[in-house]
Amino acid sequence: LSYVANGLTSCTTYNFSIVAEDLSGNLSDENSINITTILLKPVLTAGDVSSDSVKLNWEAVANADNYEIEINGEVADSTSDASYTANGLVANETYIFRVRAVKSQIKSEWSNEVSVNTLLPTPENLVVNQYGLSAVLTWSGNEICSGYEIYRNDVKIDTTNGFNYTDGNVVLGNSYTYKVKGYSCLLYTFDAA
């Protein structure tokens, strides 16, 4: 015979007792056992990603005191919140994350793995100067980007491998918005505007 107790809380000790009764109504001695339920493992998802950080999210585990964060196979940090932002990461790299719940000395199984590629660094210090019928764009780039896409009014107009670009197709009296987006292989950064 067996019995399944449902609706229990994780990491909680329960006392179960059983007594047998025969057809004549005679009762056996009581047999008791204490059982502590396990901590449930979190379900991990990735949120916002930048060139140097990744936000991780999970649902809080009942009775957990805190959570250990694993980055690329090593426990890197802990938090009492149901989210965590890994900072100081390297741009254009792949990171593998897991998390587990902890209560005192009891630890849950590790969560699912989440693999995240950090973005390329955003081009910085974009400056646009107009010289007659040309707009000259300059920005601070980096060695990770193999090139840059140039956007005028949210439409891609060209690419370049340098840190400057001249748009010779401006019309006097018109207003333009420029953005520069770095690329490497097929990964893209945030817009610099």
C-alpha positions as a LaTeX table, in Angstrom:
\begin{tabular}{lrrr}
\hline
Residue & $x$ (\AA) & $y$ (\AA) & $z$ (\AA) \\
\hline
Leu1 & 0.00 & 0.00 & 0.00 \\
Ser2 & 1.10 & 3.57 & $-0.54$ \\
Tyr3 & $-0.09$ & 7.08 & 0.08 \\
Val4 & 0.77 & 10.33 & $-1.71$ \\
Ala5 & 0.50 & 13.57 & 0.26 \\
Asn6 & $-0.15$ & 16.49 & $-2.09$ \\
Gly7 & $-0.07$ & 20.24 & $-1.52$ \\
Leu8 & 2.97 & 20.22 & 0.76 \\
Thr9 & 5.33 & 23.18 & 1.11 \\
Ser10 & 8.94 & 22.84 & $-0.03$ \\
Cys11 & 11.68 & 22.46 & 2.58 \\
Thr12 & 9.21 & 21.78 & 5.40 \\
Thr13 & 9.29 & 18.85 & 7.83 \\
Tyr14 & 6.10 & 16.82 & 8.11 \\
Asn15 & 5.32 & 14.02 & 10.58 \\
Phe16 & 3.43 & 11.06 & 9.12 \\
Ser17 & 1.96 & 8.32 & 11.32 \\
Ile18 & 0.30 & 5.06 & 10.37 \\
Val19 & $-1.74$ & 2.63 & 12.43 \\
Ala20 & $-3.07$ & $-0.66$ & 11.10 \\
Glu21 & $-6.54$ & $-1.95$ & 12.05 \\
Asp22 & $-7.65$ & $-5.51$ & 11.53 \\
Leu23 & $-11.20$ & $-6.65$ & 10.79 \\
Ser24 & $-11.89$ & $-7.05$ & 14.53 \\
Gly25 & $-10.97$ & $-3.41$ & 15.21 \\
Asn26 & $-7.65$ & $-4.17$ & 16.86 \\
Leu27 & $-5.07$ & $-1.40$ & 16.31 \\
Ser28 & $-1.35$ & $-1.89$ & 15.81 \\
Asp29 & 1.31 & 0.24 & 17.41 \\
Glu30 & 1.71 & 3.62 & 15.79 \\
Asn31 & 4.61 & 3.93 & 13.38 \\
Ser32 & 5.80 & 7.52 & 12.74 \\
Ile33 & 8.29 & 9.10 & 10.39 \\
Asn34 & 9.45 & 12.68 & 9.83 \\
Ile35 & 9.99 & 13.66 & 6.22 \\
Thr36 & 11.41 & 16.98 & 5.01 \\
Thr37 & 10.29 & 18.00 & 1.54 \\
Ile38 & 12.95 & 19.15 & $-0.90$ \\
Leu39 & 13.49 & 22.70 & $-2.12$ \\
Leu40 & 12.05 & 23.10 & $-5.59$ \\
Lys41 & 14.49 & 24.10 & $-8.29$ \\
Pro42 & 13.91 & 27.52 & $-9.87$ \\
Val43 & 13.00 & 27.95 & $-13.53$ \\
Leu44 & 15.49 & 30.46 & $-14.95$ \\
Thr45 & 14.93 & 32.97 & $-17.75$ \\
Ala46 & 17.10 & 35.76 & $-19.13$ \\
Gly47 & 15.86 & 39.34 & $-19.26$ \\
Asp48 & 17.68 & 42.46 & $-20.41$ \\
Val49 & 21.07 & 41.90 & $-22.08$ \\
Ser50 & 23.74 & 44.54 & $-22.76$ \\
Ser51 & 27.40 & 44.42 & $-23.75$ \\
Asp52 & 28.51 & 43.92 & $-20.13$ \\
Ser53 & 25.49 & 42.63 & $-18.19$ \\
Val54 & 22.65 & 40.08 & $-18.20$ \\
Lys55 & 19.54 & 40.20 & $-16.02$ \\
Leu56 & 18.29 & 36.81 & $-14.78$ \\
Asn57 & 14.77 & 36.13 & $-13.47$ \\
Trp58 & 12.99 & 33.23 & $-11.74$ \\
Glu59 & 9.92 & 32.68 & $-9.57$ \\
Ala60 & 10.62 & 32.71 & $-5.84$ \\
Val61 & 10.89 & 29.23 & $-4.28$ \\
Ala62 & 8.83 & 28.76 & $-1.10$ \\
Asn63 & 10.98 & 28.77 & 2.06 \\
Ala64 & 14.23 & 29.59 & 0.24 \\
Asp65 & 16.54 & 31.94 & 2.16 \\
Asn66 & 18.60 & 32.86 & $-0.88$ \\
Tyr67 & 19.75 & 31.72 & $-4.31$ \\
Glu68 & 23.19 & 30.81 & $-5.64$ \\
Ile69 & 24.09 & 32.05 & $-9.11$ \\
Glu70 & 26.36 & 29.92 & $-11.31$ \\
Ile71 & 28.13 & 31.52 & $-14.28$ \\
Asn72 & 30.00 & 29.24 & $-16.69$ \\
Gly73 & 30.14 & 26.37 & $-14.19$ \\
Glu74 & 31.29 & 28.33 & $-11.12$ \\
Val75 & 29.21 & 29.73 & $-8.26$ \\
Ala76 & 29.71 & 33.46 & $-8.74$ \\
Asp77 & 27.33 & 35.12 & $-6.27$ \\
Ser78 & 24.16 & 34.81 & $-4.20$ \\
Thr79 & 21.07 & 36.91 & $-3.68$ \\
Ser80 & 17.90 & 36.83 & $-1.60$ \\
Asp81 & 15.88 & 38.28 & $-4.51$ \\
Ala82 & 14.19 & 36.34 & $-7.31$ \\
Ser83 & 16.28 & 38.18 & $-9.89$ \\
Tyr84 & 19.94 & 38.97 & $-10.41$ \\
Thr85 & 22.01 & 41.12 & $-12.75$ \\
Ala86 & 25.41 & 39.72 & $-13.72$ \\
Asn87 & 27.65 & 42.75 & $-14.27$ \\
Gly88 & 31.22 & 43.14 & $-15.52$ \\
Leu89 & 30.80 & 40.67 & $-18.37$ \\
Val90 & 32.82 & 40.78 & $-21.61$ \\
Ala91 & 31.10 & 42.04 & $-24.75$ \\
Asn92 & 30.28 & 39.61 & $-27.57$ \\
Glu93 & 30.80 & 36.51 & $-25.37$ \\
Thr94 & 28.56 & 33.53 & $-24.52$ \\
Tyr95 & 27.72 & 32.92 & $-20.86$ \\
Ile96 & 25.87 & 29.96 & $-19.35$ \\
Phe97 & 23.82 & 30.64 & $-16.21$ \\
Arg98 & 22.08 & 28.44 & $-13.62$ \\
Val99 & 20.53 & 29.20 & $-10.22$ \\
Arg100 & 19.56 & 27.09 & $-7.20$ \\
Ala101 & 17.55 & 27.77 & $-4.07$ \\
Val102 & 19.20 & 27.55 & $-0.63$ \\
Lys103 & 17.74 & 27.20 & 2.87 \\
Ser104 & 20.34 & 26.87 & 5.59 \\
Gln105 & 22.44 & 23.87 & 4.46 \\
Ile106 & 19.75 & 22.51 & 2.10 \\
Lys107 & 20.17 & 23.27 & $-1.60$ \\
Ser108 & 17.79 & 22.57 & $-4.47$ \\
Glu109 & 18.84 & 21.02 & $-7.74$ \\
Trp110 & 20.29 & 23.49 & $-10.24$ \\
Ser111 & 17.79 & 25.21 & $-12.52$ \\
Asn112 & 17.70 & 24.84 & $-16.27$ \\
Glu113 & 20.70 & 26.32 & $-18.11$ \\
Val114 & 20.28 & 29.63 & $-19.88$ \\
Ser115 & 22.85 & 30.54 & $-22.53$ \\
Val116 & 23.17 & 34.24 & $-23.35$ \\
Asn117 & 25.39 & 36.14 & $-25.79$ \\
Thr118 & 26.33 & 39.59 & $-24.57$ \\
Leu119 & 25.92 & 42.34 & $-27.13$ \\
Leu120 & 28.59 & 44.29 & $-28.90$ \\
Pro121 & 29.53 & 47.58 & $-27.24$ \\
Thr122 & 27.44 & 50.56 & $-28.28$ \\
Pro123 & 29.31 & 53.12 & $-30.38$ \\
Glu124 & 29.75 & 56.21 & $-28.20$ \\
Asn125 & 30.20 & 59.95 & $-28.58$ \\
Leu126 & 28.35 & 60.24 & $-31.88$ \\
Val127 & 28.84 & 63.75 & $-33.29$ \\
Val128 & 27.21 & 65.07 & $-36.47$ \\
Asn129 & 28.51 & 68.23 & $-38.14$ \\
Gln130 & 27.05 & 69.77 & $-41.29$ \\
Tyr131 & 29.33 & 71.16 & $-43.99$ \\
Gly132 & 27.28 & 72.53 & $-46.86$ \\
Leu133 & 25.32 & 69.64 & $-48.34$ \\
Ser134 & 27.20 & 67.00 & $-46.32$ \\
Ala135 & 26.79 & 65.66 & $-42.81$ \\
Val136 & 29.99 & 64.30 & $-41.24$ \\
Leu137 & 29.49 & 61.70 & $-38.50$ \\
Thr138 & 32.22 & 60.68 & $-36.06$ \\
Trp139 & 32.04 & 58.30 & $-33.07$ \\
Ser140 & 34.17 & 56.28 & $-30.68$ \\
Gly141 & 34.35 & 52.67 & $-31.76$ \\
Asn142 & 36.06 & 49.56 & $-30.44$ \\
Glu143 & 38.14 & 46.62 & $-31.63$ \\
Ile144 & 35.29 & 44.13 & $-31.22$ \\
Cys145 & 33.08 & 45.62 & $-33.96$ \\
Ser146 & 34.19 & 44.69 & $-37.46$ \\
Gly147 & 32.09 & 47.46 & $-39.00$ \\
Tyr148 & 29.26 & 49.92 & $-38.52$ \\
Glu149 & 25.88 & 50.44 & $-40.17$ \\
Ile150 & 24.78 & 54.03 & $-40.72$ \\
Tyr151 & 21.09 & 54.93 & $-40.36$ \\
Arg152 & 19.41 & 58.19 & $-41.36$ \\
Asn153 & 15.84 & 58.65 & $-40.09$ \\
Asp154 & 15.82 & 54.93 & $-39.11$ \\
Val155 & 16.69 & 53.78 & $-42.65$ \\
Lys156 & 20.04 & 52.06 & $-43.26$ \\
Ile157 & 21.99 & 54.09 & $-45.80$ \\
Asp158 & 25.47 & 52.54 & $-45.73$ \\
Thr159 & 28.19 & 50.64 & $-43.86$ \\
Thr160 & 31.77 & 51.55 & $-42.98$ \\
Asn161 & 34.73 & 49.97 & $-41.24$ \\
Gly162 & 36.01 & 53.25 & $-39.77$ \\
Phe163 & 34.86 & 55.58 & $-37.01$ \\
Asn164 & 33.52 & 58.28 & $-39.34$ \\
Tyr165 & 31.17 & 58.64 & $-42.26$ \\
Thr166 & 30.18 & 61.43 & $-44.63$ \\
Asp167 & 26.59 & 61.62 & $-45.85$ \\
Gly168 & 26.73 & 63.68 & $-49.02$ \\
Asn169 & 22.99 & 63.48 & $-49.70$ \\
Val170 & 21.52 & 66.01 & $-47.28$ \\
Val171 & 19.04 & 68.68 & $-48.34$ \\
Leu172 & 19.28 & 72.14 & $-46.81$ \\
Gly173 & 16.34 & 72.87 & $-44.53$ \\
Asn174 & 15.56 & 69.20 & $-43.81$ \\
Ser175 & 16.05 & 67.65 & $-40.37$ \\
Tyr176 & 17.86 & 64.30 & $-40.03$ \\
Thr177 & 18.38 & 61.81 & $-37.21$ \\
Tyr178 & 21.45 & 59.60 & $-37.44$ \\
Lys179 & 22.21 & 56.32 & $-35.70$ \\
Val180 & 25.28 & 54.11 & $-35.81$ \\
Lys181 & 25.05 & 50.39 & $-35.10$ \\
Gly182 & 28.14 & 48.19 & $-34.71$ \\
Tyr183 & 28.25 & 44.67 & $-36.11$ \\
Ser184 & 30.48 & 41.61 & $-35.94$ \\
Cys185 & 29.42 & 38.42 & $-37.67$ \\
Leu186 & 25.63 & 38.73 & $-37.30$ \\
Leu187 & 25.46 & 40.24 & $-33.81$ \\
Tyr188 & 24.25 & 43.83 & $-33.42$ \\
Thr189 & 24.53 & 46.44 & $-30.70$ \\
Phe190 & 22.08 & 48.96 & $-29.36$ \\
Asp191 & 21.67 & 52.11 & $-31.42$ \\
Ala192 & 23.82 & 55.13 & $-30.71$ \\
Ala193 & 21.86 & 58.26 & $-31.51$ \\
\hline
\end{tabular}
